[in-house]
C-alpha cells in the first residue's frame, strides 16, 4: 500500500523519486532573530537557487516604521521572499506592495506563528480559525502585487486540527488565489505552550501533508518541520513539491550545500563550509566599511564547522573576540586559522 502511495505521488509531480523540480524544491524557513539580512547573505553561498525567507515583518511595522531598514536586503539574496504578519487585508495589501516594489520575489503570509504577542495582534497561527479572513488577506495582497503570494501555516491550531479543518482552510484560501502553501507538519497549541515548545512538543504528522498534496494536486505544497538530512529531503520529495529547513539549516548550514548539490544541481560538487565562508567574506568586508558591527554578521557562523576538527576553537574566537567594538575581519581570519591549524595537527 505504501509503495502504491509513493508511486502515485511520484506520478503527481511528474519527475520521479525526487519530486517536481520547481522553484521551491529547497527553502530556508523564516526564523525570528535568526534569518536577518546577514544570515541570508551567508546562506546564499551554499547555492544560487535555494529560496530564502525573511524574518516575519508585521504589516503595521512596515506602514508606520522604518520601512527602508525593515525591507533592506542585498541583491545576492535572490530568490528571496518577504514574510508578512497581519490580519487586515488593506494593511497587508499596502505592505505587500511595498515589498514587491522593494524587489522581493514573493510575499508570504504568516499563519503559523504561535507566540502570545502574535496572537494578541490577531495574526499568526490563530488565523487558522478564520480561513475566510485569511482568504480576504490573500486576495487583497494578490491584487496589490504581481509577484506570487504564498501562505505558511500549520496543520491546525488547538482543537481545530482535524483533516476536515485543514482541508477547509486550504480550499478556502486557495479559492482566493493562493497556489503555494508551506505547511509546518505540526499543529500549534496556543494555550500552555511557548513558541519554543510548539516547535517540538506537538508531534510531526508528515502523512497528513502528503495526503493534502495528493488531494490538491493543483497546488504547490512545501513541507516544513523536523527535516535534517538529505535522506529526509529525498523521502519527502516523493510526496510534496518542496522541503523547507529551519533550525537545521541555521545550526548546521553546511547541510544546505549537500542538499543543493543533490536536489538542485546534480553533478555539481557540494559547496563546502570553507567555500561558503570565502563567498561571504567580501560581504562582511563591505558591511564593516559601512559601520556594521562584525558580531552582527559572524553570529550566524557558529554552526558552520559543526562536527569538524577545530569547530570549538572557531566558535570561541568568534564569540570572544567578535563582540569587541573594534573587531574587524582579522577576527574572522583568526577563527578560520584555528580550524585550519587543528585540521593540520590532525593530519
C-alpha positions as CSV (number, residue, x, y, z in Angstrom):
1,X,0.0,0.0,0.0
2,X,2.8,2.4,0.9
3,X,4.5,1.6,-2.4
4,X,1.3,2.4,-4.3
5,X,1.0,5.7,-2.5
6,X,4.6,6.7,-3.3
7,X,4.1,5.8,-6.9
8,X,1.0,8.0,-7.1
9,X,2.9,10.9,-5.5
10,X,5.8,10.4,-8.0
11,X,3.3,10.5,-10.8
12,X,1.7,13.6,-9.4
13,X,5.0,15.5,-9.6
14,X,6.0,14.2,-13.0
15,X,9.7,13.8,-12.3
16,X,10.3,10.5,-10.5
17,X,11.5,10.0,-7.0
18,X,12.8,13.4,-6.2
19,X,9.6,15.2,-6.9
20,X,8.9,18.1,-9.3
21,X,11.9,20.3,-9.9
22,X,10.2,23.5,-9.1
23,X,11.5,26.8,-7.7
24,X,10.6,25.9,-4.1
25,X,12.2,22.5,-4.0
26,X,14.7,23.7,-1.3
27,X,13.8,26.5,1.0
28,X,15.1,28.0,4.3
29,X,12.4,28.9,6.8
30,X,11.7,32.4,8.2
31,X,13.1,32.5,11.7
32,X,12.7,35.4,14.1
33,X,16.0,36.9,15.2
34,X,17.9,34.4,13.0
35,X,17.2,34.9,9.3
36,X,18.1,38.6,9.1
37,X,19.8,40.0,6.0
38,X,23.3,39.0,7.1
39,X,22.3,35.4,7.7
40,X,20.6,35.2,4.4
41,X,23.6,36.7,2.6
42,X,25.7,34.0,4.2
43,X,23.3,31.1,3.4
44,X,23.1,32.2,-0.2
45,X,26.7,31.0,-0.6
46,X,25.5,27.4,-0.4
47,X,23.5,27.5,-3.6
48,X,22.1,30.1,-6.0
49,X,18.6,28.7,-6.2
50,X,17.7,28.0,-2.6
51,X,14.7,30.1,-1.7
52,X,15.3,32.2,1.3
53,X,12.6,33.8,3.6
54,X,12.9,36.9,5.8
55,X,12.1,37.0,9.4
56,X,8.4,37.9,9.9
57,X,7.8,41.6,9.5
58,X,4.4,42.9,10.6
59,X,2.4,45.0,8.2
60,X,1.9,47.7,10.8
61,X,5.7,47.9,11.4
62,X,6.2,48.5,7.7
63,X,3.4,51.0,7.4
64,X,4.4,53.0,10.5
65,X,8.1,52.3,11.0
66,X,11.5,52.5,9.2
67,X,10.5,50.6,6.0
68,X,13.9,51.1,4.4
69,X,15.6,49.3,7.3
70,X,12.9,46.6,7.5
71,X,12.9,45.8,3.8
72,X,16.6,46.2,3.1
73,X,18.5,43.3,1.6
74,X,21.5,42.6,-0.6
75,X,20.9,41.6,-4.3
76,X,22.8,38.4,-3.6
77,X,19.9,37.2,-1.5
78,X,17.6,36.4,-4.5
79,X,15.5,34.4,-4.8
80,X,14.0,36.0,-1.7
81,X,10.6,36.0,-0.1
82,X,9.3,38.6,2.4
83,X,7.2,37.1,5.2
84,X,4.4,39.4,6.5
85,X,2.3,39.2,9.6
86,X,-1.1,40.8,10.0
87,X,-4.8,40.2,9.6
88,X,-6.1,43.4,8.0
89,X,-6.5,43.0,4.2
90,X,-5.9,46.6,3.4
91,X,-2.8,46.9,5.6
92,X,-1.4,43.7,4.2
93,X,-2.1,44.8,0.6
94,X,-0.1,48.0,1.2
95,X,2.7,46.2,2.9
96,X,2.8,43.6,0.1
97,X,3.1,46.4,-2.4
98,X,6.0,47.9,-0.5
99,X,7.7,44.6,-0.5
100,X,7.2,44.0,-4.2
101,X,8.4,47.5,-5.0
102,X,11.5,46.8,-2.9
103,X,12.3,43.9,-5.2
104,X,11.2,40.8,-3.2
105,X,10.4,37.8,-5.4
106,X,7.4,36.5,-3.3
107,X,5.2,37.7,-0.5
108,X,4.4,35.2,2.2
109,X,1.7,35.5,4.9
110,X,2.4,34.1,8.3
111,X,-0.4,31.9,9.5
112,X,1.7,29.7,11.7
113,X,3.5,31.6,14.5
114,X,2.1,30.6,17.9
115,X,3.6,33.4,20.1
116,X,1.4,35.3,22.6
117,X,2.4,38.6,21.0
118,X,1.3,37.5,17.6
119,X,-2.0,36.2,18.9
120,X,-2.7,39.5,20.6
121,X,-2.3,41.1,17.3
122,X,-4.8,38.6,15.7
123,X,-2.4,37.1,13.3
124,X,-0.1,34.1,13.1
125,X,-1.4,30.6,13.9
126,X,-4.7,31.8,15.5
127,X,-5.8,32.8,12.0
128,X,-6.2,29.2,11.1
129,X,-9.5,29.5,12.9
130,X,-10.5,32.2,10.4
131,X,-10.0,30.9,6.9
132,X,-12.3,33.5,5.3
133,X,-10.2,36.3,6.8
134,X,-7.0,34.7,5.5
135,X,-8.6,34.4,2.1
136,X,-9.6,38.0,2.2
137,X,-6.0,39.0,3.1
138,X,-4.6,36.8,0.3
139,X,-7.0,38.2,-2.3
140,X,-6.1,41.8,-1.3
141,X,-2.4,41.1,-1.4
142,X,-2.7,39.4,-4.8
143,X,-4.5,42.4,-6.3
144,X,-1.8,44.6,-5.0
145,X,1.3,42.8,-6.4
146,X,2.3,40.8,-9.5
147,X,4.8,38.6,-7.6
148,X,3.5,35.3,-6.1
149,X,1.6,35.4,-2.7
150,X,2.0,32.3,-0.5
151,X,0.9,31.2,2.9
152,X,2.8,29.4,5.6
153,X,0.6,27.6,8.1
154,X,0.4,24.6,10.4
155,X,-1.8,21.5,10.3
156,X,-4.2,23.3,12.7
157,X,-4.5,25.0,16.0
158,X,-5.7,23.7,19.3
159,X,-8.9,21.6,18.7
160,X,-9.2,23.0,15.1
161,X,-6.7,20.3,13.9
162,X,-8.7,17.7,12.1
163,X,-8.2,16.7,8.5
164,X,-11.6,18.4,7.7
165,X,-10.4,21.7,9.3
166,X,-7.1,21.6,7.3
167,X,-8.9,20.8,4.1
168,X,-11.4,23.6,4.6
169,X,-8.7,26.1,5.4
170,X,-6.6,25.2,2.3
171,X,-9.6,25.1,0.0
172,X,-10.9,28.5,1.2
173,X,-7.6,30.2,0.9
174,X,-6.8,28.5,-2.5
175,X,-10.1,29.8,-3.8
176,X,-8.8,33.3,-3.1
177,X,-5.9,32.7,-5.5
178,X,-3.1,31.2,-3.3
179,X,-1.5,28.3,-5.1
180,X,1.6,27.9,-2.8
181,X,1.3,26.6,0.7
182,X,4.2,25.9,3.1
183,X,3.0,23.6,5.9
184,X,4.7,23.0,9.2
185,X,3.7,19.5,9.8
186,X,2.6,20.1,13.4
187,X,-0.4,21.7,14.9
188,X,0.0,24.8,17.1
189,X,-1.1,24.7,20.7
190,X,-1.8,28.2,21.8
191,X,-2.8,27.6,25.4
192,X,0.0,26.5,27.6
193,X,2.9,26.0,25.2
194,X,5.6,28.6,24.5
195,X,6.8,29.2,20.9
196,X,9.8,27.0,21.6
197,X,7.7,24.2,22.9
198,X,5.5,24.5,19.9
199,X,8.5,23.6,17.7
200,X,9.0,20.3,19.5
201,X,6.0,19.1,21.6
202,X,3.2,18.8,19.1
203,X,4.0,15.6,17.1
204,X,5.1,15.8,13.5
205,X,2.4,14.3,11.1
206,X,4.0,14.2,7.7
207,X,1.4,11.8,6.3
208,X,-1.3,14.5,6.7
209,X,0.7,16.8,4.4
210,X,1.2,14.0,1.9
211,X,-2.5,13.4,1.9
212,X,-3.2,17.0,1.2
213,X,-0.7,17.1,-1.6
214,X,-2.4,14.1,-3.2
215,X,-5.8,15.6,-2.8
216,X,-4.9,19.1,-4.2
217,X,-2.5,18.3,-7.0
218,X,-3.2,21.7,-8.5
219,X,-1.4,23.4,-5.6
220,X,2.3,23.6,-4.8
221,X,2.8,22.1,-1.3
222,X,6.1,22.6,0.6
223,X,6.7,20.7,3.9
224,X,8.4,22.1,6.9
225,X,9.3,20.7,10.4
226,X,12.0,18.4,11.7
227,X,13.8,17.9,8.4
228,X,17.6,17.5,8.9
229,X,19.2,15.2,6.3
230,X,19.4,14.5,2.6
231,X,17.5,11.3,3.3
232,X,14.7,13.3,4.9
233,X,14.5,15.6,2.0
234,X,14.5,12.8,-0.6
235,X,11.8,10.9,1.3
236,X,9.6,13.9,1.5
237,X,10.1,14.9,-2.1
238,X,8.4,11.7,-3.2
239,X,5.2,13.2,-1.7
240,X,5.4,17.0,-1.9
241,X,6.8,19.7,-4.2
242,X,9.5,21.1,-1.9
243,X,11.1,20.9,1.5
244,X,11.8,23.8,3.9
245,X,14.5,23.5,6.6
246,X,14.7,25.8,9.6
247,X,16.8,25.2,12.7
248,X,19.0,22.6,11.0
249,X,19.8,25.0,8.2
250,X,20.8,27.6,10.7
251,X,22.6,25.4,13.2
252,X,24.3,23.2,10.6
253,X,24.4,25.4,7.4
254,X,26.7,23.0,5.6
255,X,23.7,20.7,5.1
256,X,22.4,23.2,2.5
257,X,25.4,22.6,0.3
258,X,24.8,18.9,0.4
259,X,21.1,19.4,-0.4
260,X,21.7,21.9,-3.1
261,X,24.1,19.7,-4.9
262,X,21.9,16.6,-4.7
263,X,18.5,18.2,-5.4
264,X,19.0,21.4,-7.4
265,X,22.4,20.9,-9.2
266,X,23.1,17.2,-9.7
267,X,26.7,16.7,-10.9
268,X,27.9,19.9,-9.2
269,X,30.1,19.3,-6.1
270,X,28.5,20.4,-2.9
271,X,29.6,23.8,-1.6
272,X,31.8,23.3,1.4
273,X,31.7,25.2,4.7
274,X,35.0,26.8,3.8
275,X,33.8,27.8,0.3
276,X,30.6,29.4,1.7
277,X,32.7,31.3,4.2
278,X,35.0,32.5,1.5
279,X,32.0,33.6,-0.6
280,X,30.6,35.5,2.5
281,X,33.9,37.3,3.3
282,X,33.7,40.2,0.7
283,X,30.1,40.8,2.0
284,X,31.5,41.1,5.6
285,X,34.2,43.5,4.5
286,X,31.7,45.7,2.6
287,X,29.4,45.9,5.6
288,X,32.2,46.6,8.0
289,X,33.1,49.6,5.8
290,X,29.6,50.8,6.3
291,X,29.8,50.5,10.1
292,X,28.0,47.2,10.6
293,X,29.5,45.5,13.7
294,X,31.3,42.3,13.0
295,X,29.3,40.3,15.5
296,X,26.1,41.1,13.7
297,X,27.4,39.1,10.8
298,X,29.6,36.4,12.4
299,X,26.9,35.4,14.9
300,X,25.3,33.4,12.1
301,X,28.5,31.3,11.6
302,X,28.8,29.5,14.8
303,X,27.4,26.2,13.5
304,X,29.4,26.3,10.3
305,X,32.0,23.7,11.1
306,X,29.8,21.5,13.2
307,X,31.4,18.1,13.8
308,X,34.7,19.1,12.2
309,X,38.1,19.4,13.9
310,X,38.6,22.9,15.2
311,X,34.9,23.8,15.4
312,X,35.0,24.6,19.1
313,X,38.0,26.9,18.6
314,X,36.3,28.6,15.7
315,X,33.3,29.3,17.8
316,X,35.3,30.5,20.7
317,X,37.3,33.0,18.7
318,X,34.2,34.5,17.1
319,X,32.3,34.6,20.3
320,X,35.0,36.1,22.5
321,X,36.7,38.5,20.0
322,X,33.9,39.2,17.5
323,X,31.9,41.2,20.0
324,X,34.6,43.8,20.7
325,X,33.7,47.2,19.4
326,X,36.8,47.4,17.2
327,X,36.6,43.9,15.8
328,X,37.4,43.6,12.2
329,X,38.0,41.0,9.5
330,X,41.1,39.9,11.3
331,X,38.9,38.2,13.9
332,X,37.3,36.0,11.2
333,X,40.7,35.2,9.8
334,X,41.9,34.1,13.2
335,X,38.8,31.9,13.7
336,X,39.4,30.3,10.3
337,X,43.1,29.8,11.1
338,X,42.1,28.0,14.3
339,X,40.2,25.5,12.2
340,X,43.0,25.1,9.7
341,X,45.6,24.6,12.4
342,X,43.5,21.9,14.1
343,X,43.0,20.1,10.8
344,X,46.7,20.3,10.1
345,X,47.5,18.9,13.5
346,X,45.0,16.1,13.0
347,X,46.5,15.2,9.6
